[in-house]
Amino acid sequence: MKYVLFITYYFPPAGGPGVQRVTKFIKYLKDFGWTPIVLAPDNPEYQARDESLAKELPPDLIVHRSHIFEPYDLYRKFTGTKEGLSLDINVFQEGNKLSLKQRIANFIRATFFIPDARIGWYRSAVKEAMKIVKEYPISMIYSSSPPYTVSVIARKVSKKTGIPFVAGFRDPWSGFEVSAPKRWFLPRMIDRNLEKSVFHDAKKIDVAWKGIALDAIEKYPDLPSDKFIHIPNGFDSADYPEHDIHKRAERKRGEKFIITYSGSLYGPRNPKNFFKAIELLLERNEIDPSKILLRFVGRTGADLHDMFEAPKIKPLVERLDYVPHSQAVELISKSDALLLIVDDIPSVEHIVPGKVYEYLGAMRPILAIAEPQGAIGELLKETRGGEAVAQKDIEGQARVIRGFYETWLRGESPASRMDATAISNYERREATRKLGEVFDNILR
């Protein structure tokens, strides 16, 4: 049995999508000859918490923690932001109207917190990692980003010890439109140098979607393409109330046709045009408002609240705040169709949120408001899991919704057209097997 040091910021009891990938890797790695040891922060500020995820971890897992300086309390005090307000979806979004204090704070963030606001973990994490390396026979280091500070920590420990490291990325690094702050030239240059050094020194770079590799190679053309390994996100059948994927496809018709969205909504990721498509169907009498429920599960930016208050939409909507992962999976499993909304930004065609795989695993048809010819569209064609429709194509969204609704009216299985065999290829255990093979090949 070989040992791998996992360096990660998002780790149980963190909630949200960022923690799922690393948790599932750790859950299954021993099956493929690798024992994980985890280094995580001991006092992080998670925007969402899910205590139930600790049950996913091996009972004998060794976890080390070290102190992190989180700047968000200072940010709140300086800007007067309410305690408990989710800064990631309410403040740091392009286009939000910011006060003078918020603009100053964001300038400080973009100038001094490089590569991100978790740089306050760097020193203590490196120090703790060196203790771990002395105590255990570590053969590999794996970092899970974002935050990108984690990759910088892994690179430093690798340099000091000679242990190879694999840099894992769930999103691109510098300039990523969804999350990157707008930096002026000097901090931007420092950030790019950190990024390039991680890409250069990592033995392999694990990417959750292919667009991450395309983005890196476009920025740094000297990087060999075979350095990047695409290990897509997935789903874990053990998470669903029914573990057999074929039985999950069975659903008796309920009193209402339920469309569920699970996840955060903010700024460029919003249901405005989806609601317009619903209103269009109502005006044409193509759906019965007494027979439809639009369920939204997760955090919502304050700037979107008015969308849910529209007179024709409000009676149809059920809103739930962030719920534990197990409950979210149960809710999507009790739905007739699922809604996926991708950020309305120029590079949207490459983005593949991890949530789409969990939707597929639930065996419920998906309306993805995303580029039809992009990565999500291709995935849905491959699995026959639903359809991707452009953000501006309201008529197209209405057509897909009406098709799902009519299937429900006829009492047919919502998953009747989905390819369970193709979907099964995206089990989390299979993704972990691929990661274990990456580690093995580096040591050969």
C-alpha positions as CSV (number, residue, x, y, z in Angstrom):
1,M,0.0,0.0,0.0
2,K,1.4,3.4,-1.0
3,Y,0.6,6.7,0.7
4,V,-0.6,9.9,-1.0
5,L,-0.8,13.3,0.8
6,F,-4.0,15.1,-0.2
7,I,-3.7,18.9,0.3
8,T,-7.2,20.5,0.1
9,Y,-9.0,23.5,1.5
10,Y,-12.5,22.0,0.9
11,F,-12.9,19.0,3.2
12,P,-15.7,17.8,5.5
13,P,-17.5,19.5,7.2
14,A,-17.4,21.8,4.2
15,G,-20.5,21.6,2.0
16,G,-21.1,22.6,-1.6
17,P,-19.7,21.2,-4.9
18,G,-16.1,21.9,-4.2
19,V,-15.8,19.2,-1.5
20,Q,-17.4,16.3,-3.5
21,R,-14.6,15.5,-5.8
22,V,-11.9,15.2,-3.2
23,T,-14.2,13.4,-0.7
24,K,-15.0,10.7,-3.3
25,F,-11.4,10.2,-4.3
26,I,-10.5,9.7,-0.6
27,K,-13.4,7.3,-0.1
28,Y,-12.3,4.9,-2.9
29,L,-8.5,5.3,-3.2
30,K,-7.7,2.4,-1.0
31,D,-9.4,0.1,-3.4
32,F,-6.7,0.9,-5.9
33,G,-3.6,0.6,-3.7
34,W,-3.3,4.1,-2.3
35,T,-3.8,5.2,1.3
36,P,-4.7,8.9,1.5
37,I,-3.5,11.2,4.3
38,V,-5.2,14.6,4.4
39,L,-4.0,18.1,5.1
40,A,-6.8,20.7,5.5
41,P,-7.2,24.0,7.4
42,D,-8.4,23.8,11.0
43,N,-10.4,27.1,11.1
44,P,-11.7,27.7,7.5
45,E,-14.6,29.9,6.6
46,Y,-16.9,27.7,4.6
47,Q,-19.8,29.3,2.8
48,A,-21.8,26.1,3.4
49,R,-21.3,23.3,5.8
50,D,-22.5,19.7,5.6
51,E,-21.6,17.6,8.7
52,S,-23.0,14.4,7.0
53,L,-20.2,14.2,4.5
54,A,-17.8,13.0,7.3
55,K,-19.7,9.6,7.0
56,E,-18.2,9.3,3.5
57,L,-14.6,9.2,4.8
58,P,-12.8,5.9,5.7
59,P,-12.9,5.4,9.5
60,D,-9.1,5.0,9.7
61,L,-8.4,8.2,7.6
62,I,-5.5,10.2,9.0
63,V,-6.3,14.0,8.9
64,H,-3.9,16.8,9.8
65,R,-5.0,20.4,10.1
66,S,-3.2,23.7,10.4
67,H,-4.1,27.3,11.0
68,I,-5.4,29.5,8.2
69,F,-5.8,33.3,8.3
70,E,-9.1,34.1,6.7
71,P,-9.6,37.7,5.6
72,Y,-13.4,37.7,5.4
73,D,-14.1,38.8,8.9
74,L,-12.0,41.9,8.2
75,Y,-13.8,42.4,5.0
76,R,-17.2,42.3,6.7
77,K,-16.1,44.8,9.4
78,F,-14.6,47.2,6.8
79,T,-17.5,47.1,4.4
80,G,-20.3,46.6,6.9
81,T,-21.4,43.4,5.3
82,K,-23.9,41.3,7.4
83,E,-22.5,38.4,9.4
84,G,-23.4,35.2,7.6
85,L,-24.0,36.7,4.2
86,S,-22.4,34.5,1.5
87,L,-19.6,36.7,0.1
88,D,-19.0,34.4,-2.9
89,I,-22.5,34.8,-4.4
90,N,-23.4,38.3,-3.1
91,V,-20.3,40.4,-3.4
92,F,-17.6,39.1,-5.6
93,Q,-19.7,39.0,-8.8
94,E,-19.0,41.1,-11.8
95,G,-21.7,43.7,-12.4
96,N,-22.8,44.0,-8.8
97,K,-23.2,47.5,-7.6
98,L,-20.5,48.0,-5.0
99,S,-20.1,50.7,-2.4
100,L,-16.8,52.6,-2.2
101,K,-15.7,50.5,0.7
102,Q,-16.4,47.3,-1.2
103,R,-14.5,48.6,-4.2
104,I,-11.5,49.4,-2.0
105,A,-11.7,46.0,-0.4
106,N,-11.9,44.3,-3.7
107,F,-8.9,46.2,-5.0
108,I,-7.0,45.0,-1.9
109,R,-8.1,41.5,-2.6
110,A,-7.0,41.6,-6.2
111,T,-3.7,43.3,-5.3
112,F,-2.5,41.4,-2.2
113,F,-4.3,38.1,-2.0
114,I,-2.4,36.2,-4.7
115,P,-3.3,33.7,-6.0
116,D,-6.4,34.0,-3.8
117,A,-7.7,34.9,-0.3
118,R,-6.5,31.5,1.1
119,I,-2.8,32.5,0.8
120,G,-3.0,33.0,4.6
121,W,-2.8,29.2,4.8
122,Y,0.5,28.9,2.9
123,R,3.1,29.0,5.7
124,S,1.3,26.8,8.2
125,A,0.3,24.3,5.6
126,V,3.8,23.9,4.2
127,K,5.2,23.5,7.8
128,E,2.5,20.9,8.6
129,A,3.1,19.0,5.4
130,M,6.8,18.7,6.1
131,K,5.9,17.1,9.5
132,I,3.6,14.6,7.7
133,V,6.3,13.7,5.1
134,K,8.7,13.0,7.9
135,E,6.2,10.8,9.8
136,Y,4.8,8.8,6.9
137,P,6.3,7.2,3.8
138,I,4.5,9.6,1.3
139,S,5.0,8.6,-2.3
140,M,2.8,11.2,-4.0
141,I,1.2,14.6,-3.3
142,Y,-2.1,15.6,-4.7
143,S,-3.6,19.1,-4.5
144,S,-7.3,20.0,-5.2
145,S,-7.9,23.5,-6.5
146,P,-9.5,26.0,-6.4
147,P,-8.4,27.7,-4.2
148,Y,-5.2,27.9,-6.1
149,T,-3.1,28.5,-3.0
150,V,-3.4,24.7,-2.4
151,S,-1.5,24.1,-5.6
152,V,1.2,26.5,-4.6
153,I,1.5,24.7,-1.3
154,A,1.8,21.3,-3.0
155,R,4.5,22.6,-5.4
156,K,6.6,24.0,-2.5
157,V,6.4,20.7,-0.5
158,S,7.3,18.8,-3.6
159,K,10.3,21.1,-4.2
160,K,11.5,20.7,-0.7
161,T,11.1,16.9,-0.5
162,G,11.5,15.6,-4.1
163,I,8.1,13.9,-3.8
164,P,6.2,14.2,-7.1
165,F,2.9,16.0,-7.1
166,V,-0.3,15.9,-9.2
167,A,-2.2,19.2,-9.4
168,G,-5.9,18.7,-9.5
169,F,-8.2,21.5,-10.9
170,R,-12.0,21.8,-10.9
171,D,-11.8,25.2,-12.6
172,P,-9.2,27.2,-14.7
173,W,-6.9,29.5,-12.8
174,S,-5.9,33.0,-13.9
175,G,-8.5,35.0,-15.7
176,F,-11.4,32.6,-15.1
177,E,-14.4,34.7,-15.7
178,V,-16.6,33.1,-13.0
179,S,-14.3,33.7,-10.0
180,A,-11.1,35.6,-10.9
181,P,-10.7,39.1,-9.5
182,K,-9.8,41.9,-12.0
183,R,-6.1,42.5,-11.3
184,W,-3.9,45.3,-12.5
185,F,-0.7,44.3,-14.4
186,L,1.7,43.7,-11.5
187,P,-0.4,41.3,-9.3
188,R,-1.7,39.7,-12.6
189,M,1.9,39.0,-13.6
190,I,2.7,37.5,-10.2
191,D,-0.5,35.3,-10.4
192,R,0.4,34.1,-13.9
193,N,4.0,33.3,-12.7
194,L,2.6,31.2,-9.9
195,E,0.2,29.4,-12.3
196,K,2.9,28.7,-14.8
197,S,5.3,27.3,-12.1
198,V,2.6,24.9,-10.8
199,F,1.8,23.7,-14.4
200,H,5.5,23.3,-15.2
201,D,6.5,21.4,-12.0
202,A,3.5,19.1,-11.6
203,K,4.1,15.7,-12.9
204,K,0.5,15.5,-14.1
205,I,-2.4,17.9,-14.1
206,D,-5.8,16.4,-13.4
207,V,-8.7,18.4,-14.9
208,A,-12.4,17.9,-14.2
209,W,-13.4,19.2,-17.6
210,K,-11.4,19.5,-20.8
211,G,-11.8,23.3,-21.1
212,I,-9.4,23.6,-18.1
213,A,-6.6,22.0,-20.1
214,L,-7.4,24.0,-23.2
215,D,-7.3,27.3,-21.2
216,A,-3.9,26.3,-19.7
217,I,-2.3,25.3,-23.1
218,E,-3.6,28.5,-24.7
219,K,-1.9,30.6,-22.0
220,Y,1.3,28.4,-22.0
221,P,1.8,26.8,-25.4
222,D,5.0,25.1,-24.3
223,L,3.0,22.8,-22.0
224,P,2.8,19.3,-23.4
225,S,-0.8,18.2,-23.9
226,D,-0.1,14.7,-22.5
227,K,0.6,16.3,-19.1
228,F,-3.1,16.9,-18.7
229,I,-5.4,14.0,-17.6
230,H,-9.1,14.5,-17.9
231,I,-10.9,12.8,-15.0
232,P,-14.5,13.9,-15.2
233,N,-16.6,14.4,-12.2
234,G,-19.3,11.8,-11.6
235,F,-21.9,10.4,-9.2
236,D,-21.8,7.8,-6.5
237,S,-24.7,5.3,-6.7
238,A,-24.3,4.8,-2.9
239,D,-25.6,8.4,-2.4
240,Y,-29.1,7.7,-3.9
241,P,-32.0,6.2,-2.0
242,E,-32.0,3.4,-4.7
243,H,-28.5,2.1,-5.4
244,D,-29.4,0.3,-8.6
245,I,-29.2,2.7,-11.5
246,H,-31.9,0.9,-13.5
247,K,-34.3,1.0,-10.6
248,R,-33.6,4.7,-10.1
249,A,-35.0,5.1,-13.6
250,E,-38.4,4.1,-12.3
251,R,-40.7,6.8,-10.9
252,K,-44.4,6.8,-10.5
253,R,-46.3,9.8,-11.5
254,G,-47.0,12.2,-8.6
255,E,-49.7,14.8,-8.2
256,K,-47.4,17.5,-9.7
257,F,-44.8,17.7,-12.4
258,I,-41.6,18.7,-10.4
259,I,-38.6,20.4,-12.0
260,T,-35.8,20.8,-9.6
261,Y,-32.7,23.1,-9.6
262,S,-30.0,22.3,-7.1
263,G,-27.1,24.7,-6.5
264,S,-26.2,28.3,-6.1
265,L,-27.7,31.1,-8.2
266,Y,-26.1,34.5,-8.7
267,G,-25.4,37.2,-11.3
268,P,-24.7,35.4,-14.6
269,R,-26.1,32.1,-13.4
270,N,-29.8,33.0,-13.1
271,P,-33.2,31.6,-14.1
272,K,-34.6,34.7,-15.9
273,N,-35.0,33.1,-19.3
274,F,-36.2,29.8,-17.8
275,F,-39.0,31.7,-16.1
276,K,-39.8,33.5,-19.4
277,A,-40.2,30.0,-21.0
278,I,-42.5,28.9,-18.2
279,E,-44.6,32.1,-18.6
280,L,-44.8,31.5,-22.3
281,L,-46.2,28.0,-21.8
282,L,-48.7,29.3,-19.3
283,E,-49.9,32.0,-21.7
284,R,-50.4,29.3,-24.4
285,N,-52.2,27.0,-21.9
286,E,-49.7,24.3,-22.7
287,I,-49.0,23.5,-19.0
288,D,-51.5,23.5,-16.1
289,P,-50.2,25.8,-13.4
290,S,-51.9,23.7,-10.8
291,K,-49.9,20.6,-11.9
292,I,-46.3,22.1,-11.9
293,L,-43.8,22.8,-9.2
294,L,-40.5,24.6,-9.7
295,R,-38.2,23.6,-6.9
296,F,-35.0,25.6,-6.2
297,V,-32.5,24.2,-3.7
298,G,-29.5,26.2,-2.6
299,R,-28.2,29.7,-2.0
300,T,-29.4,32.6,-4.1
301,G,-27.7,36.0,-4.6
302,A,-29.7,38.9,-3.2
303,D,-29.8,40.5,-6.7
304,L,-32.0,37.7,-8.0
305,H,-34.8,37.7,-5.4
306,D,-37.1,39.8,-7.5
307,M,-37.1,37.1,-10.3
308,F,-38.8,34.7,-7.9
309,E,-41.5,37.3,-7.0
310,A,-43.0,37.7,-10.5
311,P,-46.8,37.2,-10.2
312,K,-47.0,34.2,-12.6
313,I,-43.9,32.5,-11.2
314,K,-44.2,32.9,-7.5
315,P,-47.2,30.5,-7.0
316,L,-45.2,27.8,-8.8
317,V,-42.0,28.1,-6.9
318,E,-40.7,26.2,-3.8
319,R,-37.4,27.6,-2.5
320,L,-35.2,25.8,0.0
321,D,-31.9,27.1,1.4
322,Y,-28.7,25.0,1.3
323,V,-29.4,21.5,2.5
324,P,-27.0,18.6,3.2
325,H,-25.8,16.7,0.2
326,S,-27.8,13.6,1.0
327,Q,-31.0,15.6,1.2
328,A,-30.2,17.4,-2.1
329,V,-29.8,14.0,-3.8
330,E,-33.1,12.8,-2.4
331,L,-34.9,15.9,-3.7
332,I,-33.5,15.5,-7.2
333,S,-34.4,11.8,-7.1
334,K,-38.0,12.7,-6.3
335,S,-38.2,15.0,-9.3
336,D,-39.6,14.5,-12.8
337,A,-37.0,16.7,-14.6
338,L,-33.9,18.6,-13.6
339,L,-32.7,22.1,-14.4
340,L,-29.1,23.0,-15.0
341,I,-28.1,26.7,-15.5
342,V,-24.6,27.5,-16.5
343,D,-23.0,31.0,-16.1
344,D,-23.9,33.3,-19.0
345,I,-20.3,34.2,-19.9
346,P,-18.3,34.0,-23.2
347,S,-16.4,30.7,-22.3
348,V,-19.5,28.9,-21.2
349,E,-19.2,26.2,-23.9
350,H,-16.3,24.5,-22.1
351,I,-17.8,24.5,-18.5
352,V,-19.1,21.2,-17.1
353,P,-20.3,21.6,-13.5
354,G,-20.0,18.5,-11.4
355,K,-23.7,18.8,-10.7
356,V,-24.6,17.5,-14.2
357,Y,-23.2,14.1,-13.4
358,E,-25.2,13.9,-10.2
359,Y,-28.3,14.8,-12.2
360,L,-27.5,12.0,-14.7
361,G,-27.0,9.6,-11.9
362,A,-30.5,10.3,-10.6
363,M,-31.8,9.1,-14.0
364,R,-34.0,12.2,-14.5
365,P,-34.0,14.1,-17.8
366,I,-32.1,17.4,-17.8
367,L,-32.9,20.8,-19.3
368,A,-29.4,22.4,-19.5
369,I,-29.4,26.1,-20.2
370,A,-26.0,26.0,-21.8
371,E,-24.4,26.1,-25.2
372,P,-25.9,23.2,-27.3
373,Q,-22.7,22.6,-29.2
374,G,-20.5,22.8,-26.0
375,A,-19.2,20.2,-23.6
376,I,-22.5,19.8,-21.7
377,G,-24.5,19.5,-24.9
378,E,-22.1,16.7,-26.1
379,L,-22.4,14.9,-22.7
380,L,-26.2,15.0,-22.9
381,K,-26.1,13.6,-26.4
382,E,-23.7,10.8,-25.4
383,T,-25.9,9.7,-22.5
384,R,-29.3,10.8,-24.0
385,G,-29.7,12.5,-20.7
386,G,-31.6,15.6,-21.9
387,E,-31.0,18.6,-24.0
388,A,-28.9,21.7,-23.9
389,V,-30.6,24.9,-25.0
390,A,-28.9,28.4,-25.4
391,Q,-29.6,31.0,-22.7
392,K,-31.4,33.3,-25.2
393,D,-33.5,30.5,-26.8
394,I,-36.6,30.9,-24.7
395,E,-38.7,29.1,-27.4
396,G,-36.3,26.2,-27.3
397,Q,-36.5,26.0,-23.5
398,A,-40.3,26.0,-23.6
399,R,-40.2,23.2,-26.2
400,V,-38.0,21.0,-23.9
401,I,-40.1,21.7,-20.8
402,R,-43.3,20.9,-22.7
403,G,-41.9,17.6,-23.9
404,F,-40.9,16.6,-20.4
405,Y,-44.3,17.7,-19.1
406,E,-46.2,15.7,-21.8
407,T,-44.1,12.6,-21.0
408,W,-45.2,13.0,-17.3
409,L,-48.9,13.5,-18.3
410,R,-48.8,10.2,-20.3
411,G,-47.4,8.4,-17.2
412,E,-44.2,7.3,-18.9
413,S,-40.9,6.9,-17.0
414,P,-39.0,10.2,-17.2
415,A,-35.8,8.3,-17.9
416,S,-37.3,6.2,-20.7
417,R,-34.9,7.7,-23.3
418,M,-31.8,7.9,-21.1
419,D,-28.8,5.5,-21.7
420,A,-28.1,3.9,-18.3
421,T,-25.0,2.1,-19.6
422,A,-23.4,5.3,-20.9
423,I,-24.3,7.1,-17.6
424,S,-22.7,4.3,-15.5
425,N,-19.3,5.2,-17.0
426,Y,-19.4,8.3,-14.7
427,E,-19.4,6.5,-11.4
428,R,-17.1,8.2,-8.8
429,R,-15.4,4.8,-8.2
430,E,-14.3,4.7,-11.8
431,A,-12.9,8.2,-11.7
432,T,-10.9,7.2,-8.6
433,R,-9.5,4.2,-10.4
434,K,-8.2,6.5,-13.1
435,L,-6.5,8.8,-10.5
436,G,-4.8,5.7,-8.9
437,E,-3.5,4.8,-12.4
438,V,-2.1,8.3,-12.8
439,F,-0.2,7.9,-9.5
440,D,1.0,4.4,-10.4
441,N,2.3,5.5,-13.8
442,I,4.3,8.4,-12.3
443,L,6.1,6.0,-10.0
444,R,7.0,3.6,-12.8
